[in-house]
Amino acid sequence: MNTLNSKLSSTIFWDTDLKQIDPDKHADFIIQRVLEYGDKDDWLTIKKYYSLGRIKKAACQARNLSKKSANFWSLILGIPKNKFICLKQHSRQKQNPFWGAWDN
């Protein structure tokens, strides 16, 4: 296991073998997991390993980041909320042409 993976909480990667995760190839995955489930130590660890620009990019592109986490990181990282894919209305709302058909 590499240095980064050994410093991260294994509980945030409950469904993955940390030994199989490459910190450079899977940077988005690692960053997004830390932003959603990590603690302060995990945050400090990725902050040392990845540039702030890289972390911001992964945060904005995260589709599975919860609304609560995205709003938090928007404030902490100074990113406008409209830059987060997960906060855009169309990506969170199911499209169903029959909704409202029985509203009459």
N, C-alpha and C positions, 0 to 999 in steps of 0.2 A: 504494500500500500504506500502511496506517495505521501509526502509531507502534508499537503493540504488536506487530503482525505483523513489522515490520522488525527487532525486537529478539529474536525467537524463532528458534531453530535451524530452518532449513528442512528438515533431515533428519528431524525428527520428524513432518513433514507431507509425507512422500514421495509420498503418493497424492492430494494435494489442491493446488490452486492457492491459495497464501496470499493472493493479491490478492482472491480471491473470499470469503474468510472475514471475517465481521463479528464483531469481538470482543465485542459486546454480544449479538447474536443467537445466536452460536455459542459462548458462554462455556463451556458444559459440555464441548463437544468439545475446545476449546483446553486447558482445565484438565486434562481426563482424559488427553490426549496428553502433556502436560508431566509429569503424575504418573507415567505409565507409561514414557515414553521420554526425557524431558528431562534436562538436566544442571543443575548448581547455578545457572548464569546464567539458564536458562529459569525455574527456580523463583523466583529473585529478581525476575524480570520480571513474572510473573503475580501475585506477592505485592504488588507495587507497584500493579498495575492493578486487581485484584479484592480485595474484602474477604476476611478470613480465614473469615468465615461462609459466604461464597459458595463459596470453595474447598472447605470441609468438606462443604457440601451436594453439590457436584458429585462429590466423592470417594465419598461414601456411596452416591450413585445410579449410579455407574459399573458397568455390567454387564460390561464387557470389561477391567477392571483385573485384572491377574494376582494370584494369591494372594500371591506374594512382594511385589509393590508395595503391595497393600492392607495387608498386615501391617506393612510399613515405615511407610506413611503413618498407620496407626493409632497407632503409637508417636510419630511426629513431631508429628502434629496433636492427639494426646490424645483420639482417638475410640475408643470401645469397638468391638472387632471385630464384635460382633453388629449393629452399625449399617450395615455395608458389605453392600450387596446381593450383590456378587460373592463374598462369603465365606459366604453362607447356603447350606446344603447343597442345598436343593431347586433352586436356580438353577444349580448346577454339575453336578448329577447327572442323567444321562439316565434317563428313565423307560421301562422296557421290561417289559411284563407277563410276558414269557417268560424273563427272567433267573431262574435257579435252577430252572427246570422240569426240567432234566436233572441236577440235583444228587443225585438218589436213587441 
